[in-house]
Amino acid sequence: MQRVLTGITTTGTPHLGNYVGAIRPAIQASRQPQVDSFLFLADYHALVKCDDPARVARSRLEIAATWLAAGLDPQRAVFYRQSDIPEIPELAWLLSCVSAKGLLNRAHAYKAAVDANVAAAEDPDAGISMGLYGYPVLMAADILIFNAHKVPVGRDQVQHIEMARDFAQRFNHLFGRGEALFELPEAVIEEQVATLPGLDGRKMSKSYDNTVPLFAGGAKATLEAIKRIVTDSRAPGEPKQPEGTALQLIFEAFASPAEAAGFATALREGLGWGEAKQRLAARIEDDLAPMRERYAELIARPDDIEDILQAGARRARTVATPFMARLREAVGLGRLGSAARSAAPAATGKAALPQFKQYREQDGRFYFKLLDAEGRLLAQSDAYPQPREAGQAVAALKADPEARLPDGLRLGEGIDEAALRAALRQLAG
Protein backbone atom coordinates (compact mmCIF):
# COMPACT_ATOMS: atom_id res chain seq x y z
CA MET A 1 0.00 0.00 0.00
CA GLN A 2 1.42 3.37 -1.07
CA ARG A 3 0.60 6.35 1.16
CA VAL A 4 0.15 9.53 -0.88
CA LEU A 5 -0.11 12.93 0.80
CA THR A 6 -1.24 16.25 -0.70
CA GLY A 7 -1.93 19.62 0.91
CA ILE A 8 -3.11 22.99 -0.35
CA THR A 9 -2.48 26.29 1.44
CA THR A 10 -5.59 28.15 2.57
CA THR A 11 -4.79 31.70 1.50
CA GLY A 12 -7.20 32.33 -1.34
CA THR A 13 -9.94 31.15 -3.64
CA PRO A 14 -9.10 27.98 -5.60
CA HIS A 15 -8.20 28.44 -9.26
CA LEU A 16 -7.68 26.18 -12.27
CA GLY A 17 -4.01 25.67 -11.44
CA ASN A 18 -4.90 24.29 -8.00
CA TYR A 19 -7.48 21.97 -9.52
CA VAL A 20 -5.38 20.63 -12.39
CA GLY A 21 -2.06 20.51 -10.54
CA ALA A 22 -3.12 19.19 -7.13
CA ILE A 23 -6.79 18.55 -6.49
CA ARG A 24 -7.75 16.47 -9.52
CA PRO A 25 -4.72 14.14 -9.54
CA ALA A 26 -4.98 13.66 -5.76
CA ILE A 27 -8.64 12.69 -6.02
CA GLN A 28 -7.90 10.32 -8.90
CA ALA A 29 -5.12 8.71 -6.86
CA SER A 30 -7.41 8.30 -3.85
CA ARG A 31 -9.66 6.03 -5.92
CA GLN A 32 -6.90 3.55 -6.65
CA PRO A 33 -7.12 0.37 -4.55
CA GLN A 34 -3.44 0.32 -3.54
CA VAL A 35 -3.27 4.00 -2.51
CA ASP A 36 -3.75 5.27 1.05
CA SER A 37 -4.54 8.97 0.56
CA PHE A 38 -4.00 11.76 3.08
CA LEU A 39 -5.36 15.11 1.83
CA PHE A 40 -5.25 18.22 3.98
CA LEU A 41 -5.83 21.95 4.27
CA ALA A 42 -2.46 23.55 5.04
CA ASP A 43 -3.83 26.30 7.28
CA TYR A 44 -0.72 26.66 9.47
CA HIS A 45 1.25 27.37 6.30
CA ALA A 46 -1.32 30.03 5.41
CA LEU A 47 -0.24 32.10 8.42
CA VAL A 48 3.21 32.51 6.88
CA LYS A 49 1.69 34.28 3.87
CA CYS A 50 -1.42 35.96 5.26
CA ASP A 51 -2.23 37.93 8.41
CA ASP A 52 -5.92 38.43 7.58
CA PRO A 53 -7.91 36.00 9.80
CA ALA A 54 -11.12 36.44 7.79
CA ARG A 55 -9.35 35.56 4.56
CA VAL A 56 -7.78 32.43 6.04
CA ALA A 57 -11.12 31.32 7.53
CA ARG A 58 -12.97 31.90 4.26
CA SER A 59 -10.30 30.13 2.27
CA ARG A 60 -10.47 27.06 4.51
CA LEU A 61 -14.20 26.78 3.81
CA GLU A 62 -13.84 27.37 0.07
CA ILE A 63 -10.98 24.92 -0.39
CA ALA A 64 -12.65 22.19 1.66
CA ALA A 65 -15.83 22.63 -0.38
CA THR A 66 -13.77 22.52 -3.57
CA TRP A 67 -12.16 19.16 -2.73
CA LEU A 68 -15.55 17.65 -1.93
CA ALA A 69 -17.29 19.17 -4.96
CA ALA A 70 -14.52 17.88 -7.21
CA GLY A 71 -15.33 14.34 -6.16
CA LEU A 72 -13.28 13.57 -3.06
CA ASP A 73 -14.82 10.72 -1.06
CA PRO A 74 -13.90 11.29 2.62
CA GLN A 75 -14.54 7.60 3.28
CA ARG A 76 -11.76 6.60 0.88
CA ALA A 77 -9.27 9.33 1.80
CA VAL A 78 -8.21 10.86 5.11
CA PHE A 79 -9.32 14.50 4.69
CA TYR A 80 -8.33 16.89 7.48
CA ARG A 81 -7.03 20.30 8.52
CA GLN A 82 -3.37 20.62 9.40
CA SER A 83 -4.25 22.67 12.50
CA ASP A 84 -6.39 19.82 13.90
CA ILE A 85 -3.33 17.54 14.19
CA PRO A 86 -1.20 18.75 17.17
CA GLU A 87 1.42 16.11 16.41
CA ILE A 88 2.45 18.05 13.28
CA PRO A 89 3.86 21.15 15.03
CA GLU A 90 5.35 18.92 17.74
CA LEU A 91 7.22 16.93 15.11
CA ALA A 92 8.24 20.17 13.40
CA TRP A 93 10.08 21.13 16.59
CA LEU A 94 11.84 17.76 16.82
CA LEU A 95 12.89 18.06 13.19
CA SER A 96 14.06 21.65 13.65
CA CYS A 97 16.51 20.37 16.25
CA VAL A 98 18.24 18.21 13.63
CA SER A 99 17.82 20.54 10.63
CA ALA A 100 20.98 22.23 9.42
CA LYS A 101 20.68 26.02 9.30
CA GLY A 102 22.91 26.03 6.23
CA LEU A 103 20.38 23.88 4.40
CA LEU A 104 17.49 26.14 5.38
CA ASN A 105 19.51 29.15 4.21
CA ARG A 106 19.32 27.65 0.71
CA ALA A 107 15.53 27.28 0.64
CA HIS A 108 14.14 29.00 -2.45
CA ALA A 109 11.52 31.15 -0.71
CA TYR A 110 13.95 32.42 1.91
CA LYS A 111 16.67 33.12 -0.65
CA ALA A 112 14.20 35.00 -2.85
CA ALA A 113 13.12 37.18 0.09
CA VAL A 114 16.74 37.90 1.03
CA ASP A 115 17.63 38.75 -2.58
CA ALA A 116 14.69 41.14 -2.80
CA ASN A 117 15.79 42.89 0.38
CA VAL A 118 19.37 43.20 -0.83
CA ALA A 119 18.19 44.59 -4.18
CA ALA A 120 16.17 47.19 -2.28
CA ALA A 121 19.19 48.09 -0.12
CA GLU A 122 17.41 46.75 2.98
CA ASP A 123 18.71 44.54 5.75
CA PRO A 124 18.86 41.03 4.21
CA ASP A 125 16.37 39.64 6.74
CA ALA A 126 14.01 42.62 6.83
CA GLY A 127 10.42 41.48 7.15
CA ILE A 128 11.32 37.77 7.09
CA SER A 129 9.58 35.76 9.79
CA MET A 130 10.69 32.53 11.40
CA GLY A 131 7.57 31.03 9.83
CA LEU A 132 8.94 31.71 6.36
CA TYR A 133 12.43 30.54 7.32
CA GLY A 134 11.17 27.33 8.93
CA TYR A 135 8.50 26.61 6.30
CA PRO A 136 10.41 23.58 4.92
CA VAL A 137 10.59 22.04 8.39
CA LEU A 138 6.82 22.32 8.92
CA MET A 139 6.24 20.88 5.46
CA ALA A 140 8.54 17.99 6.31
CA ALA A 141 6.52 17.36 9.48
CA ASP A 142 3.30 17.30 7.42
CA ILE A 143 4.78 14.49 5.37
CA LEU A 144 6.80 12.53 7.92
CA ILE A 145 4.19 12.35 10.68
CA PHE A 146 2.26 10.01 8.37
CA ASN A 147 5.34 8.46 6.72
CA ALA A 148 4.00 9.28 3.26
CA HIS A 149 5.69 7.47 0.39
CA LYS A 150 4.65 9.83 -2.42
CA VAL A 151 4.00 13.59 -2.38
CA PRO A 152 2.57 15.14 -5.58
CA VAL A 153 4.08 18.63 -5.95
CA GLY A 154 4.93 21.27 -8.51
CA ARG A 155 8.54 21.66 -9.56
CA ASP A 156 8.97 24.64 -7.25
CA GLN A 157 8.27 22.37 -4.26
CA VAL A 158 10.68 19.56 -5.12
CA GLN A 159 13.40 21.17 -3.02
CA HIS A 160 11.15 20.89 0.05
CA ILE A 161 10.72 17.15 -0.49
CA GLU A 162 14.48 16.77 -0.79
CA MET A 163 14.83 18.65 2.50
CA ALA A 164 12.25 16.39 4.14
CA ARG A 165 14.32 13.39 3.06
CA ASP A 166 17.44 15.01 4.49
CA PHE A 167 15.76 15.72 7.86
CA ALA A 168 14.36 12.17 7.97
CA GLN A 169 17.76 10.61 7.26
CA ARG A 170 19.41 12.73 9.92
CA PHE A 171 16.73 11.86 12.49
CA ASN A 172 16.93 8.16 11.65
CA HIS A 173 20.71 8.27 12.06
CA LEU A 174 20.62 10.04 15.42
CA PHE A 175 17.65 8.34 17.06
CA GLY A 176 16.75 5.23 15.08
CA ARG A 177 19.02 2.79 16.98
CA GLY A 178 19.44 0.82 13.75
CA GLU A 179 15.79 1.31 12.72
CA ALA A 180 14.43 3.67 10.06
CA LEU A 181 11.76 5.58 11.97
CA PHE A 182 10.86 7.66 8.91
CA GLU A 183 10.21 6.59 5.36
CA LEU A 184 12.02 8.73 2.79
CA PRO A 185 9.29 10.47 0.75
CA GLU A 186 9.44 10.87 -3.01
CA ALA A 187 8.22 13.85 -5.01
CA VAL A 188 5.76 13.03 -7.77
CA ILE A 189 5.38 15.45 -10.67
CA GLU A 190 2.80 15.05 -13.44
CA GLU A 191 4.73 16.60 -16.30
CA GLN A 192 1.67 17.72 -18.25
CA VAL A 193 0.04 19.63 -15.40
CA ALA A 194 2.82 20.57 -12.99
CA THR A 195 3.08 24.15 -14.27
CA LEU A 196 -0.29 25.16 -15.73
CA PRO A 197 0.26 28.59 -17.32
CA GLY A 198 -1.65 31.63 -16.18
CA LEU A 199 -3.04 34.60 -18.07
CA ASP A 200 0.42 36.06 -18.66
CA GLY A 201 2.17 32.82 -19.59
CA ARG A 202 3.89 32.41 -16.23
CA LYS A 203 2.88 29.65 -13.83
CA MET A 204 -0.72 30.15 -12.72
CA SER A 205 -0.43 31.53 -9.19
CA LYS A 206 -2.24 33.85 -6.83
CA SER A 207 1.12 35.52 -6.26
CA TYR A 208 1.19 36.64 -9.90
CA ASP A 209 -2.51 37.59 -10.01
CA ASN A 210 -2.81 35.63 -13.26
CA THR A 211 -5.33 32.93 -12.32
CA VAL A 212 -8.53 31.60 -13.84
CA PRO A 213 -11.11 31.08 -11.06
CA LEU A 214 -12.33 27.57 -10.52
CA PHE A 215 -15.86 28.19 -9.26
CA ALA A 216 -16.04 31.83 -8.13
CA GLY A 217 -18.11 34.01 -10.43
CA GLY A 218 -19.48 31.14 -12.49
CA ALA A 219 -19.03 30.52 -16.20
CA LYS A 220 -18.99 34.26 -16.93
CA ALA A 221 -15.95 34.83 -14.69
CA THR A 222 -14.15 31.88 -16.31
CA LEU A 223 -14.71 33.28 -19.80
CA GLU A 224 -13.70 36.80 -18.79
CA ALA A 225 -10.45 35.53 -17.33
CA ILE A 226 -9.65 33.40 -20.38
CA LYS A 227 -10.23 36.40 -22.64
CA ARG A 228 -7.31 38.08 -20.87
CA ILE A 229 -4.82 35.31 -21.75
CA VAL A 230 -1.92 36.89 -23.59
CA THR A 231 -1.55 35.84 -27.26
CA ASP A 232 0.39 37.17 -30.23
CA SER A 233 -0.95 39.60 -32.86
CA ARG A 234 -1.78 37.08 -35.59
CA ALA A 235 -5.20 37.81 -37.08
CA PRO A 236 -8.02 35.30 -37.77
CA GLY A 237 -7.14 33.28 -40.83
CA GLU A 238 -3.39 33.43 -40.20
CA PRO A 239 -1.75 30.13 -39.20
CA LYS A 240 -0.76 30.01 -35.53
CA GLN A 241 1.77 27.94 -33.64
CA PRO A 242 -0.13 26.24 -30.79
CA GLU A 243 2.79 24.41 -29.14
CA GLY A 244 3.78 26.03 -25.88
CA THR A 245 0.99 28.61 -25.87
CA ALA A 246 -1.06 29.10 -22.72
CA LEU A 247 -4.30 28.40 -24.61
CA GLN A 248 -3.09 25.04 -25.92
CA LEU A 249 -1.57 23.94 -22.61
CA ILE A 250 -4.71 24.76 -20.63
CA PHE A 251 -6.87 23.06 -23.26
CA GLU A 252 -4.72 19.92 -23.04
CA ALA A 253 -5.20 19.85 -19.26
CA PHE A 254 -8.97 19.37 -19.71
CA ALA A 255 -9.34 17.65 -23.06
CA SER A 256 -8.67 14.17 -24.38
CA PRO A 257 -5.62 13.74 -26.63
CA ALA A 258 -7.90 13.70 -29.69
CA GLU A 259 -9.66 16.90 -28.64
CA ALA A 260 -6.34 18.61 -27.92
CA ALA A 261 -4.98 17.57 -31.33
CA GLY A 262 -8.09 18.98 -33.01
CA PHE A 263 -7.71 22.28 -31.18
CA ALA A 264 -4.08 22.53 -32.25
CA THR A 265 -4.97 21.75 -35.87
CA ALA A 266 -7.63 24.46 -35.88
CA LEU A 267 -5.08 27.01 -34.67
CA ARG A 268 -2.61 26.00 -37.35
CA GLU A 269 -5.37 26.41 -39.94
CA GLY A 270 -6.08 29.96 -38.83
CA LEU A 271 -8.61 29.80 -36.00
CA GLY A 272 -8.78 33.28 -34.44
CA TRP A 273 -7.55 33.79 -30.92
CA GLY A 274 -10.94 35.12 -29.83
CA GLU A 275 -12.79 32.07 -31.09
CA ALA A 276 -10.09 29.81 -29.60
CA LYS A 277 -10.66 31.39 -26.21
CA GLN A 278 -14.41 30.80 -26.51
CA ARG A 279 -13.78 27.14 -27.32
CA LEU A 280 -11.40 26.78 -24.39
CA ALA A 281 -13.91 28.33 -21.97
CA ALA A 282 -16.66 26.03 -23.25
CA ARG A 283 -14.46 22.95 -22.86
CA ILE A 284 -13.55 23.89 -19.30
CA GLU A 285 -17.18 24.59 -18.47
CA ASP A 286 -18.16 21.05 -19.52
CA ASP A 287 -16.10 19.78 -16.58
CA LEU A 288 -16.76 22.54 -14.08
CA ALA A 289 -20.52 23.11 -14.33
CA PRO A 290 -21.59 19.97 -12.39
CA MET A 291 -18.93 20.55 -9.75
CA ARG A 292 -19.87 24.20 -9.36
CA GLU A 293 -23.46 23.24 -8.50
CA ARG A 294 -22.25 20.83 -5.83
CA TYR A 295 -19.83 23.47 -4.54
CA ALA A 296 -22.66 25.97 -4.00
CA GLU A 297 -24.61 23.37 -2.00
CA LEU A 298 -21.60 22.64 0.23
CA ILE A 299 -20.73 26.30 0.85
CA ALA A 300 -24.26 26.79 2.13
CA ARG A 301 -23.73 24.03 4.76
CA PRO A 302 -20.44 24.79 6.54
CA ASP A 303 -21.38 22.66 9.57
CA ASP A 304 -21.51 19.59 7.36
CA ILE A 305 -18.01 20.35 6.07
CA GLU A 306 -16.81 20.83 9.65
CA ASP A 307 -18.14 17.39 10.60
CA ILE A 308 -16.29 15.82 7.66
CA LEU A 309 -13.02 17.53 8.63
CA GLN A 310 -13.34 16.53 12.28
CA ALA A 311 -13.96 12.92 11.29
CA GLY A 312 -10.89 13.08 9.06
CA ALA A 313 -8.80 14.51 11.90
CA ARG A 314 -9.80 11.64 14.16
CA ARG A 315 -8.71 9.15 11.51
CA ALA A 316 -5.45 11.01 10.92
CA ARG A 317 -4.64 11.02 14.62
CA THR A 318 -5.06 7.28 14.89
CA VAL A 319 -1.85 7.24 12.85
CA ALA A 320 -0.14 10.38 14.17
CA THR A 321 -0.69 9.96 17.94
CA PRO A 322 0.95 6.53 18.46
CA PHE A 323 3.74 7.40 16.03
CA MET A 324 4.44 10.63 17.91
CA ALA A 325 4.63 8.66 21.16
CA ARG A 326 7.20 6.41 19.51
CA LEU A 327 9.23 9.42 18.34
CA ARG A 328 9.10 10.95 21.81
CA GLU A 329 10.54 7.74 23.20
CA ALA A 330 13.25 7.76 20.53
CA VAL A 331 14.52 11.22 21.53
CA GLY A 332 14.26 10.59 25.28
CA LEU A 333 10.95 12.35 25.96
CA GLY A 334 8.94 9.23 26.83
CA ARG A 335 7.56 8.24 30.22
CA LEU A 336 10.08 7.93 33.02
CA GLY A 337 11.63 4.49 33.05
CA SER A 338 10.70 3.73 29.45
CA ALA A 339 14.06 4.90 28.10
CA ALA A 340 15.91 2.46 30.34
CA ARG A 341 13.59 -0.37 29.31
CA SER A 342 13.93 0.37 25.60
CA ALA A 343 17.70 0.62 25.88
CA ALA A 344 18.08 -2.73 27.63
CA PRO A 345 18.89 -5.71 25.40
CA ALA A 346 16.04 -8.16 24.86
CA ALA A 347 16.08 -11.26 27.04
CA THR A 348 16.62 -13.75 24.24
CA GLY A 349 19.09 -15.99 26.01
CA LYS A 350 21.88 -14.74 23.74
CA ALA A 351 24.50 -12.13 24.54
CA ALA A 352 23.94 -8.85 22.70
CA LEU A 353 26.53 -8.24 20.00
CA PRO A 354 28.32 -5.14 18.79
CA GLN A 355 26.85 -3.67 15.62
CA PHE A 356 27.95 -1.65 12.63
CA LYS A 357 25.89 1.33 11.46
CA GLN A 358 26.31 2.88 8.03
CA TYR A 359 24.92 6.31 7.22
CA ARG A 360 25.19 9.41 5.08
CA GLU A 361 26.07 12.76 6.64
CA GLN A 362 25.15 16.34 5.73
CA ASP A 363 28.33 16.62 3.66
CA GLY A 364 26.91 14.01 1.27
CA ARG A 365 29.62 11.45 2.10
CA PHE A 366 29.24 8.03 3.67
CA TYR A 367 30.46 6.72 7.04
CA PHE A 368 30.22 3.75 9.35
CA LYS A 369 30.70 3.28 13.06
CA LEU A 370 30.93 0.28 15.36
CA LEU A 371 28.96 0.31 18.63
CA ASP A 372 29.12 -2.15 21.49
CA ALA A 373 26.01 -3.86 22.92
CA GLU A 374 25.30 -0.84 25.16
CA GLY A 375 25.58 1.64 22.31
CA ARG A 376 29.06 2.91 23.25
CA LEU A 377 31.21 4.02 20.32
CA LEU A 378 34.05 1.60 19.59
CA ALA A 379 35.24 3.02 16.27
CA GLN A 380 34.30 5.72 13.79
CA SER A 381 35.29 5.65 10.11
CA ASP A 382 36.56 8.46 7.96
CA ALA A 383 34.43 9.64 5.01
CA TYR A 384 33.87 7.56 1.88
CA PRO A 385 32.66 9.10 -1.39
CA GLN A 386 30.38 6.14 -2.22
CA PRO A 387 28.23 3.88 0.01
CA ARG A 388 29.67 0.79 -1.68
CA GLU A 389 33.14 1.69 -0.45
CA ALA A 390 31.97 2.07 3.14
CA GLY A 391 30.12 -1.24 2.87
CA GLN A 392 33.21 -3.00 1.54
CA ALA A 393 35.27 -1.76 4.49
CA VAL A 394 32.63 -3.04 6.94
CA ALA A 395 32.47 -6.41 5.17
CA ALA A 396 36.26 -6.77 5.34
CA LEU A 397 36.30 -6.11 9.10
CA LYS A 398 33.49 -8.61 9.67
CA ALA A 399 35.21 -11.28 7.56
CA ASP A 400 38.63 -10.97 9.20
CA PRO A 401 38.84 -9.43 12.70
CA GLU A 402 42.63 -9.35 12.41
CA ALA A 403 42.70 -7.50 9.08
CA ARG A 404 44.43 -4.16 8.68
CA LEU A 405 42.22 -1.38 9.97
CA PRO A 406 40.95 1.11 7.36
CA ASP A 407 42.83 4.39 7.00
CA GLY A 408 41.32 7.15 9.12
CA LEU A 409 39.46 4.80 11.47
CA ARG A 410 39.22 6.49 14.90
CA LEU A 411 38.79 4.59 18.16
CA GLY A 412 36.15 5.63 20.65
CA GLU A 413 37.03 7.28 23.96
CA GLY A 414 38.73 4.78 26.28
CA ILE A 415 38.88 2.12 23.55
CA ASP A 416 42.18 0.55 22.49
CA GLU A 417 42.89 -1.67 19.51
CA ALA A 418 42.70 -4.83 21.61
CA ALA A 419 39.13 -3.99 22.69
CA LEU A 420 38.19 -3.23 19.10
CA ARG A 421 39.64 -6.53 17.87
CA ALA A 422 37.74 -8.39 20.58
CA ALA A 423 34.48 -6.83 19.44
CA LEU A 424 35.22 -7.78 15.84
CA ARG A 425 35.90 -11.36 16.89
CA GLN A 426 32.50 -11.43 18.61
CA LEU A 427 30.85 -10.46 15.33
CA ALA A 428 32.86 -13.03 13.38
CA GLY A 429 31.56 -15.71 15.76
N, C-alpha and C positions, 0 to 999 in steps of 0.2 A: 504494500500500500504506500503510495507516494503522497506526502502531505504538502499541499500547495497553499501558500499564503499571499494574500493581496490586500493592500490598504489604500485608501484614498483620503487625502487631507481635506478637512472640512472648513475651507476658507471661502467658498463661493458657490455659485450655481453650476451644476454639471453642464459640460458642453460635449460636443461630438468627439473631441479628442479623448476625454475621459471614458466615454462609452466604448469607442473603438479600441483604444489602447489598453484599457484595464477592465472595465466592467463586463463587456461582452465576452472576451476570452476567459475571464475568471468564472463567469456563469456557465459557459460551455464546458470548462474543465470540471466544474462541480458535478456535472451530470455523468461523468465517466465512472464506471464501477470501481476502478482501482485508484481513485483520487480521493483523498481526505482533505476537504477544502476549509480553510479558515479565511474569512473575509471580514474586514473591519473598517470602522470609521476612525481615521487617525486624528482624533480631536486634540490630543496633547501636542502633536506636531503643529496643529493650527495656531496654537498660542505663540509659536516662534514667529509667525508671519503676520498675525492679526491681533490687535488689542481692542477690537470692537466686540464685546460680548454678544450683542444682538445678532451680529453677522455670523459669528461662530454657531450660535444656537440655531439660527435659521438654516444655515448650511448643513448642520447635522440632520435636521429633519428632511431637507430636500434630497440630500445624498442617500439617506436610508430609503426614502420613498423611491428614488431612482433605481437602486439595486433591485428592490422588490418588483417594481413595475416592469423592469427589463427581464424578469423571469427567474430571479433567484428564489429557490425553494429553501426556506430556513430549516426544513427538516433534513435536507441532504447536505447542507453546508453549515458550519458554525459561523454565525453572523452576529457581530458584537461591536461595542464601542471600546476603543483603547482605554479610555478613562474608567471603565468599569472593571478593569483587570489590575488590581493593585500590585500584582507580582511583576508587571512590566516595569514600572519605575524602580522597584526594588532591584530587579536584575540589572537595570541600567546603571545603578550605582555600583554594583559588584563589577560590572564590565568596565566602568570608568576607572576602577582601581587597577586594572591591568592593561588599559589602553594607552599606547604611547602618544605623548603630546605631539611628537614630531609627525606622526601619521595623521593626527587630526589637523595639524597645521596645513596639510596638503589637500584637505577636503575641498572640493570645487566651490561650494557655496561660500565657505569662509574665505578662500583665496580671492574669489570675485569681489567680496565685500571689502577686503583689505586693499585690493588693487584700485577699487573705485575711490576709497578714501585717499590713497596715495596720489591718485590722479587729480584729486580735488585739493591737494595740499593740506589734508587733514591728518590728525593722528591716525596711524594705521588701523587701530581698533575702535575708532570713534563709532558709537552707535551699535556696536556688535555685542549681542547678548551671549551669555553662557548657553542659552537655549540653542542659538544658531551654531555656536562652536561645538556643542555636544550632540547636535542633531544625529550624526552617524551612530553614536552610541545608543541613543534611544531607539533608532531604527533597528539596530542589531538586536536589542532586547525584544522588540516586537517579533522578530523572526526566531530568535534562539529560545525564547520561553516555551515555544511550541515545537522546537526542533524541526522546523520546516525543511523539506528537501529542496523544493523549487519555489522561486520567488519571481513572478512575472514583473518586469520593470522596463521602463524606457532606457535608452542608452545613457542618458544623463544620470541614472541611478545605479549603474553597474558598479561604479567605484564604491558605493555604500555596501553592496553585497560583498565585495572583496574585503572591505574593512570588517564586516561581520565575521567573515571566515577567519581573518587575522585575530580578532578578539577571541573567537571560539578556540582557535588553536592554542593561543597563549593561556587561556583559562584551563583548557584540558591539560596542558603541560604542567601548570603550577599546582592544580588541585585534583587532577583526575586519578592519581595513584594508580597509573597504568590503565585507566578506563577513559574512554572518550565520552565525557558527559554531554557534549554538544555535537550534533551532526554539523557538517560543513555545508551550508546552503549553496545552491547554484542559482545564478541569474538566468532567467528565461526571457528571450526577446523574440517576439514575432516580427520578423523582418518587414512584412508588408504594412504593419500598423504601428510600429514602435514610434514613429515620428510623423503623425498625421499633420499635414501642413495647415496653417491658419490662413486668414484673409490676406496676409502680406507675404506669404510664402515661407515664413519662418515656422518653427514648430508651433502648433496650436497650443496656446497657454494663456491663462488669465494674466500672467505677468506682462505679456505683450499686448493685451487687449485686442486680440485678433481671433477670437473664438466664434464658433457657430453654436448658438444655444441648443441644448438637447430638447427640453420640453418648454422652457419659459417662453411665453409670447406666442406659442402655437405655430402653425404652419406659416403664417405671415412673417413672423420674426425669423424663421429659418430662411425663407426666400430673401428677405431684406438683407440678411447677413451674407448670403451667398452672392448676391448681386455686387457686394463690395470686394469680392475676391479679385486680386490684382491679376490682369492679363496683359498681353501685348496689344499693339495698335492694329493688328491685322483685321481687315473689314470682312463682313459676311461674303462668302464666295471665295475668299483667299484660302489656300491650304494652310493648315496650322499643324504645329508639331506638338502632339499631346504628351509625349513622354516627359516625365518630370514636372509637368504643370500641376498646380494645386487642384484644379478641376478634375483632372484625370485621376490623380492619386486618391482624392476623396471619393470619387465615383467608384474606384476599384475596391475601396473599403466596404462598400455596401452592396455591390453588384456581384453577380456570378462572373466567371471568366469570359463567358460568351457575351454577356451584356457589356462588360468593360471593353472587350475587343470591338464591339459594334459602336460604342461611344467614341473610341479612338479613331475608327475608320471614318465616322461622320465628321470629326474635326479635320482629318486629313483632306476630306473632300470639300471642305469649305464651310462647315456649320459655323454660324456666327456665335461669338462668345455669349451674347445675350440669350440666345436660344439654348446654348449649351448649359448655361446656368439654370434656366427654367427646367431643363431635363434632369439636371442633378438634384435640384430641390424636390422635384416630383419623385425621383427614385428614393431619396432619403425619407420622404414622407410616407412611402409605402411601408417602411419598417417602423417609423416612429408613431404613426397615428394610433394604432392599438395600444401601444405602451403609454402614450400620453393620456389616454382616457383612464387607464388604470392608475397612473400617477396622480391624477386629480382626485380620484376616490381615496387614495392613501393619504394625501396631504390633508384631506378633510377629517381624517381620523388619527391624529397623532398619538392618542393613547394606545391604539392597536399596534402602532409601530414600536412604541415604548415597550409593550409586552413582549414583542418579538425580540427586541434587543436584550432585554433582561433575561429571557430564556436562553439566548445565545451566550450571554455572559456566564450563566451558570454552567453551561456545557463547556465553555472555554476553561473555566476555573477547575473543572474536574481534571484537566490536564495540567494547568499551570500551578495549582496549589501544592500537590504532592511533589512536583518536580522542583518547585522553589524550596520546599523543605529539604529535599536532597541536596540542592546547591548550598543551602545554609550549612548543612552538616559538612559539606566538602571544604568550605572556607573557615570552619571552626565556630560558626554561629548557631550550632544546634543546641539541643537541651544539654544541661550539665550532665556529664558522665557518658554521653553518647560518643563524644570524640575518642575517649579512651577505649570504648567498646569497639568502635569501627577501626581503630588503629591496631587492635590486638589481632594476632594471626588466628585463623580459624582452627578449631580443635579437630583436626583431621587425623591425628595420630602420626603425622609426618612432620619433621622439622621444616620450618619455613626456610626458603632458600633465598640467596641474593638474587637480584634481578637487574637486567639491563633495561634502560629506557632510551629510545631514540626520538629525536624531536627536531623541529625547525625553529630557529630563533628569528627575532625581528630583523636581523641583518640578512635574512634570506639563505643563510648557510645551515648546514646540518651537523648535529652533535649527538653524542651518546654519553650516558653516565651509568655507573654501576652503584647500586644501593644494596646495603645489607638487609636482613630480614626485618629490621626495625626502621628502615627508611633512612639510615645514616649514609652519607656520601662516602663511598670508597674510592672512586676515581671519576674524573671528568675529562672528556676528550677535548682536543682542539677542534677547530672548525673543518668541515669537509664541504667542498663545493657541490657534491651530488649525494643524494641519500644512499645510492648503491655503494659508494665508497665507505660511508659510515657503517653500513650493514656488513660489508666485507670484513671490516676491522673487528666488529663484534663477533662475527662467525669464527674468525681466526682465534680469538681469545677463548671462545667456548670450546673449540676443537682441541686446542693445545694450551693448557694452563701455564706451561713453562715457556711458551713462545715469547719472542722479543716483543716488548711493549711498544705500542704505536708512538711515533714521535708526537711530542706535545701533550701526552697523557699526564694529567696532574692528579696526585693522590689527595684524598680528603684529609681534613685536619686530624692529626693523631694517628694516621694510617701509614704504615710502612709497606715496603714491597712484599715482605713475608705475609702480612695480613691479606694483602690483595691476592697473592698467589693462592692462599688458602681458600679464599672465597671462590676463585676461579675453579679450583679443584672440586669444591662442593657442586658447582654447576655441571662440571664434566662427569660427575657421578663416580 
